[in-house]
Amino acid sequence: MNNAWEVWMRREIKVAALAMTTAALAFTGGSQAQQPPPQFPDMTFFITSVGGSQGANFGGLEGADRHCQALATKAGAGSKTWRAYLSTQAVGGATAVNAKDRIGKGPWTNAKGVVIATSVEDLHSPNNKITAETNVAETGRLIPSRFYTVNQHDILTGSQADGTAFPPDKDMTCGNWTKSGEGNAMVGHADRMGLRDDDASKSWNASHPSRACDAASLVATGGAGLLYCFAAN
């Protein structure tokens, strides 16, 4: 009887130990899943980690700004007023808006503490520090450049190189950020690299028009419908 009892006890101990180990692993996994995202309360510039749900259609500038604000809030920088670096055109009775006029005065710093530009003038000069190494999302992770298999360096701007809006004769803003099908939007190369060794290929805000306004077309030309976001205050 003693031997049978000992065998039974050893079996019960093993079962209990296994149950405790499983519970501990489940608890650890749950804790990891509940960890908050990295916090960067001091950042004043980032590239969105994700695009909108409808390609270049953000519901206008207000929707694009909300996208920036929501991502910044998750990263602990929601106390600032965030603006998307986007221009709009004077079409359909709308007033043109220049991207450079809606982002504040600077300076702007990314999540890693790198000063991207000290002023609007500096941002639109060859001196700005927007490069493949400094293009950081609000999560602290680099945006994939041409060095990566999946390239996302096309950033929506709808702007000319000096940060101003295009004339109304040709759509360069996907219908002022309300189209997710046919149309075009000017994009910049966040990594300052392209297929040619020219100014357009190296431009962070005015490299070439998108193929169309839907998400698939934005991806096809090396993007993901991402935005530049600046703290305006």
N, C-alpha and C positions, 0 to 999 in steps of 0.2 A: 504493500500500500504506500509506504514511504517513497519508493522509487516512482510510482505512478503519480504521486502528489508532486514530487519534484519536477517531473517532466511537464506536468500541467502548469506549474508555476513558471517554469522557464518559458513555456510557450506564451503565457499571458504577459510576461514581462516584455518579450519581443514584440508582441502585438501593441502593447502600450507605448513602447519606445518608437515604433514605426508611426503610430498615430501622432505622437508628439512632434516627430520630425516633419511629418506632412503638414501639421498645423503651423509649425514655425516657418516652413517655406512659404505657405500660403499667406501668412501674416507679413512676411518680408516682401513678397511680391505685391501685396496690396499697398504696403507703405510706399514702395517705389512708384506705383501707379498714381498715388495721391500726392507725390512731390510737386510743389509749385514750379512753374517754368522759371528759368534764370531771370533775375531782376537787374535792370540797368536804369535806375532812376535818373542818372545824370546825362544820359544820351540825348542829343538834340537832332540827330540825323540817323536814318536807317533806310534800307531797301526792304520792302515788304517780303516776308518769307513765303507768302502765298499771294496769288492773284485773286481777282473777284470771281464770283460764281458764274458770271456771264461774259467772259472774255473782257473786251474793252468797255462794256456797258456797266457803268457804276451808278447809273441814275443821275448823271451830271457830276459837277464838282463837289456838291454836298455829299453825295454817296462815296466818292473817292476819299474825301476828308474823313468821313466816318470810318472807312476801312483803316486808314492810318491811325486814327484815334483809338480804335478798338484794339489793334495790335500793340500799340504803345502802352495801353492800359494793362494788358496782360503782362507786359515786361516791366511794370512798375513805374512807367513814365507818363501815366495818364493825367497828371496834374497840369501838364503843359497843353497848349493848344496846337494841335498838329494839322498841317496842311499838305496835301499832295502837290507835288511839283507838276502841275498840268496847266496848259493854256487852253482857252476856248476861242472860237472864231465868231466873227460878226455875221452870222447866218440866221435866217428866219426871225429877224427882229431882235436877236440877242446882241448884247454888247461884248466885244472882244475882251478877253482877260489874259494878261501876261503872267506866265508862271512865276517870273522873277519878282512880281509885285505882291505876291500873296504868301511869301514864306518867311517874312520877318527880315531882320537886319543881320543876323549872325552874332557871334561865330557859331559854327555847328560842329558837334563832336559825335563820333560814332560810339557804339557800345564798348569798344576796346579803348576808348579814351583818345583816339586820334582826331586831331582837328582837321576836318575836311575842307573848310574854308572859313576865313575870318569875316567876310562881308559878302554882299551880293556881287560886288565888283570882283572880288577875289574868286568867287564861285564861277564866274563866267570868264575867267582868265586862264591862261595855261598853267597858272600857279596852283590851281586847286588840287586837292589830294584824293580825288576819286580815281581809284585804281583797282586792279584785280585783288590786291592785298588788303585794301581798306573797305571793300564793298561788303559790309556786314549787315545782316538782317537784325530785326529787333530781338531775335533769339540769341544773338551773339555768333551765329554761324555764317560762314562766307557764302556769298551767292556764287553758284557755279559759273565759271568763266569759260573761255575757249580752250583752256587747259583740261577741261573735264569732258567726259564722254557725253553727259547731258549738259548742254550749254544753255544758260538762262540770262545771257548778258544783255538782251534787248529789254530796255526799260521804257515804258510808255511815258511820253512827255507832251506830244502835240505841239512842240515848240521849235522855234528857230534857235540857232546857236547862241544868240544873245539873250535868250530867255523870253522873247516876245512871241505873240500869236502870229500865225500865218494869215495872209489875206483870205477873204472868203471865197475865192474863185475855185478852190479845190479842197475837198475834205481831207484834213490832216489830223482830225481829232475824233474819228468814229462818231460823227454827229454830235460833237461836244459831249462825248462820253455817254451816249445813250444807245449806241448800236452794238449788236453782237453778231452781225452777219456781214453783209456787204459794206464796203467802206475801207478807209485807211487811217492809220494814225502814225505820226512820226515817233520813232523810238531812238534812244541813244544807246551807245555801247558802254555799259558800266565798267568794263575792263579795259576800255580804250584800245581795243584790238578788233580788226576786221580782215576781210579778204584782200584788201589793198593797203598800200602804204600812203594813204592820203588823209586829209583833214576829216572828211566825213567818217571814215572807218574808225578814227581815233576820237570821235566826238562822244562825250558822255550824254549829250542831250539832243543831238540832231544828226543821226547817222543815216537813216533811211526810213521810208514808209513801211508799215506792216503789210503783209499780203492781204489781209482782211481783218475783220474785227472779232471773229469768233475765236474761242480758246484754242481750237486745233490749229488755226492759221497762225496764231501768235507763237505757238510752240514750234511750228514747222520752220520758222525763220530764226530760231534761237532765243526764244523768250518763254515767258509764262504769265504774261499780263501783270508783271510786277510794277510797282511804283516807287519813286523816290519820295520819302516823307521827311518834312522839316518841322521843327518846333518854331512856331512863329512868335513866341513870346519868351 
